[in-house]
Amino acid sequence: QLQSAAAAMGAQVLLEGELPEDEKASYLLVTAIRECLVNAVRHAGAAHVFAKIRQSGQTAVLSVTNDGAAPAGPVAEGGGLGNLRRRVEQSGGEMRIESAPVFRLIIAVPASLSELY
């Protein structure tokens, strides 16, 4: 579904690594990639979104960048990113946004959220 959404926007998501086996953790990371896709196309004119996922112990770490224009300044968390932050933090995870030299979203969440809920 993510790739179809990207194609409909004239973009492509390039994923490196594997989503966590846990359905809830995987869904949260896909939600984050989707939010970055929409923002990258809308605000930066990106054609590609690069998502890297790695497991570090019991934590899944996602890093998302794109090939669009770099932000002119710090990225303000509007509705989409603000809601994503709330979901990540409610899951016991952390979220960080970097604006320079390129936009980068970094999320770390427990690799098995199903055990928490």
C-alpha positions, 0 to 999 in steps of 0.5 A: 500500500505504501508503494502504491501511495508513493506511485500515485504521488509520483514518488518512490519509497526505497526501503532498506532493512526489514520491518519488525515482525511485531504487527503494531511496531511495524504499523507504527513505522509504516505510518511514519514512512507514509507521513514522511512521504506525504511531507517530502512530496508536498513540501520538498518536491521529493521523488524518492524517500529513503527509509532505513530500518535496523534492529538494535536489541529490543528496539527498532530504529527507523531513519527517513530522508528524501531527495527533495529540497532541504528545509529552509529552517527548523521543521515545525511539527504540524498535525501529522508529525505532532500526531506521529510524535504522540503515538511514538512516545505513547508506545515508549519510543522516541522521535527526533527531527533533523532539519540540516543539512537535510531533513531526517526523521529518526524513530526508535520504538520497542520492536515488540509493541504487542507485548505492551498492549 
